[in-house]
Amino acid sequence: MAMPKWERKARTFLSVFGLFLSVYALHVELSRERNPDYRAMCDLGESVSCSKVFTSRWGRGFGLVQFFVAKDSLLNQPNSVLGIIFYTLQMGLGLSLSKKAAMFLVFSSWVSVAGSIYLASILAFVLGDFCMVCVSTYIVNFALLFTNLKRRRAMEAMKEKAG
């Protein structure tokens, strides 16, 4: 079984773009921690500020991990670090044609979409902010879910044909 060209291109683009967004988010967060006056390119106004979002309580461990471990615990990582891990896994496991890899890709995509919906609601209803980087990652996560569901269906169909 060969992976369709469109899928390889889509996965590579989405994973690289997601990695870029995550690395940029981490850069903004670390720069803001070092220098509170740092102004990121994505800070366009009072209610359009990605650095405000990244440095909020919800910018680390989805705002939930701090309830279980200390705020400065190694387990309470910036969401962008989790994004770097996720997009790297999506790209790497996307090279595998195993059924287990396909299932993990779908499962991890559902988790990322659930996280995106949660963080989007925090963004809109709690922080009252618009973060272009955040919204872009949500779109990438939904697109990866679509790509992974298509792969799983294609693999199941090929298995049925092989019989």
VOPATI-931022 format. One line per field, with one value per residue (C-alpha): residue in three letters; chain; x, y, z. Coordinates in steps of 0.05 Angstrom, whole numbers, plus 32768, in hexadecimal, padded with zeros to 4 digits. Layout:
residues N
type [ala_...]
mol [A_...]
px [X_...]
py [Y_...]
pz [Z_...]
end
This chain:
residues 163
type [met_ala_met_pro_lys_trp_glu_arg_lys_ala_arg_thr_phe_leu_ser_val_phe_gly_leu_phe_leu_ser_val_tyr_ala_leu_his_val_glu_leu_ser_arg_glu_arg_asn_pro_asp_tyr_arg_ala_met_cys_asp_leu_gly_glu_ser_val_ser_cys_ser_lys_val_phe_thr_ser_arg_trp_gly_arg_gly_phe_gly_leu_val_gln_phe_phe_val_ala_lys_asp_ser_leu_leu_asn_gln_pro_asn_ser_val_leu_gly_ile_ile_phe_tyr_thr_leu_gln_met_gly_leu_gly_leu_ser_leu_ser_lys_lys_ala_ala_met_phe_leu_val_phe_ser_ser_trp_val_ser_val_ala_gly_ser_ile_tyr_leu_ala_ser_ile_leu_ala_phe_val_leu_gly_asp_phe_cys_met_val_cys_val_ser_thr_tyr_ile_val_asn_phe_ala_leu_leu_phe_thr_asn_leu_lys_arg_arg_arg_ala_met_glu_ala_met_lys_glu_lys_ala_gly]
mol [A_A_A_A_A_A_A_A_A_A_A_A_A_A_A_A_A_A_A_A_A_A_A_A_A_A_A_A_A_A_A_A_A_A_A_A_A_A_A_A_A_A_A_A_A_A_A_A_A_A_A_A_A_A_A_A_A_A_A_A_A_A_A_A_A_A_A_A_A_A_A_A_A_A_A_A_A_A_A_A_A_A_A_A_A_A_A_A_A_A_A_A_A_A_A_A_A_A_A_A_A_A_A_A_A_A_A_A_A_A_A_A_A_A_A_A_A_A_A_A_A_A_A_A_A_A_A_A_A_A_A_A_A_A_A_A_A_A_A_A_A_A_A_A_A_A_A_A_A_A_A_A_A_A_A_A_A_A_A_A_A_A_A]
px [8000_801B_8008_7FE3_800D_7FD9_7FDB_8026_8026_7FEC_800A_804F_8032_8004_8038_806F_803E_8027_8070_807F_8043_8056_809F_808A_8059_8090_80BF_808B_807D_80C6_80D6_809C_80B3_80F9_80E0_8099_809D_80A9_8077_806B_8059_8015_8005_7FDA_7FB1_7F93_7F62_7F8E_7FCB_7FEA_801F_7FE7_7FC8_8009_801D_7FD8_7FC9_7FAC_7FED_800D_7FF0_7FAE_7FA5_7F94_7FD7_7FE6_7FAD_7FD3_801C_8042_803E_8089_8088_80A9_8064_8044_8061_804B_8015_8045_8074_803A_802D_8075_8070_802C_8040_8082_805C_8029_8061_808A_8051_8033_806D_8056_8022_8011_7FCA_7FE2_8003_7FC3_7F99_7FC9_7FC8_7F7C_7F79_7FAD_7F89_7F47_7F6C_7F8A_7F46_7F27_7F60_7F55_7F0B_7F1A_7F50_7F25_7EED_7F1F_7F39_7EF3_7ECD_7F01_7F3B_7F11_7F4C_7F5B_7F9C_7FAE_7FE2_7FB1_7F79_7FAB_7FBF_7F76_7F6C_7FAA_7F91_7F4D_7F70_7F9D_7F61_7F40_7F80_7F88_7F3F_7F47_7F86_7F65_7F29_7F58_7F7F_7F3F_7F26_7F68_7F66_7F1F_7F36_7F71_7F40]
py [8000_8044_8085_80B4_80EF_8122_8106_8109_8151_8166_8144_8162_81A8_81A5_8187_81B8_81F3_81DA_81D2_8219_8235_820E_8224_826C_8268_824C_8284_82B9_829B_8295_82DB_82F8_82D5_82F3_8337_834C_8385_8355_8360_8326_832D_830D_8343_8371_8392_838B_8355_8336_831F_82DA_82E9_82F9_82B5_828E_82AB_82A1_8269_8241_8246_820F_81CA_81E3_8207_81C4_81A4_81D8_81BB_817A_818F_81CE_8208_8202_81B6_8194_8176_81BC_81CB_8202_81EB_81FB_81C4_8193_81AD_81A1_8159_814F_8169_8143_8103_8112_811A_80DE_80AD_80C5_80A2_805F_8037_800C_8007_8018_8058_806B_805F_8088_80C1_80C2_80BD_80F4_8120_8119_812D_8169_817E_8177_81A2_81D4_81DB_81E3_8217_823C_8242_825C_828D_82A7_82A4_82AB_82D3_82F9_82FA_82E7_82C2_82B7_8283_825D_825E_8247_820B_81F9_81F8_81CE_819D_8195_818C_8156_8132_8132_8118_80E1_80CB_80C6_809C_806D_8063_8057_8023_7FFF_7FFF_7FE2_7FAD_7F99_7F94_7F6A_7F3F]
pz [8000_7FED_800F_7FE0_7FC9_7FE0_8026_802B_8012_803F_807C_8070_8065_80A1_80CF_80BB_80C0_8105_811B_8103_8129_8168_8166_815A_8195_81C2_81AA_81BB_81FF_8212_81F8_821F_825F_8256_8243_8258_8225_81EB_81B2_8184_813A_814B_817F_8156_818D_81D2_81BE_8187_81AE_81A9_81DF_8210_8201_8203_8246_8265_8295_825A_8232_825C_8264_8249_828B_82AB_82BD_82F2_831B_8322_8324_8337_8306_82F7_82F2_82B6_82A7_829E_825A_822A_81FA_81C2_81DB_81D7_8191_817C_8195_8173_812F_8131_8140_8109_80D6_80EE_80F7_80B6_8093_80AF_808B_80C8_80E2_8129_8110_80EB_812A_8154_8121_8123_816F_817A_8147_816D_81AD_818A_816F_81B4_81CF_8198_81A7_81F1_81E5_81B2_81E5_8219_81E5_81D3_8214_824B_822E_81FC_81CD_8185_8179_8130_8141_816D_8139_8104_812F_8139_80ED_80E4_8119_80F7_80B3_80D0_80EE_80A9_8089_80BD_80B7_806B_8075_80A5_8076_803B_8063_8077_802F_8016_804C_8036_7FED_8000_8026]
end
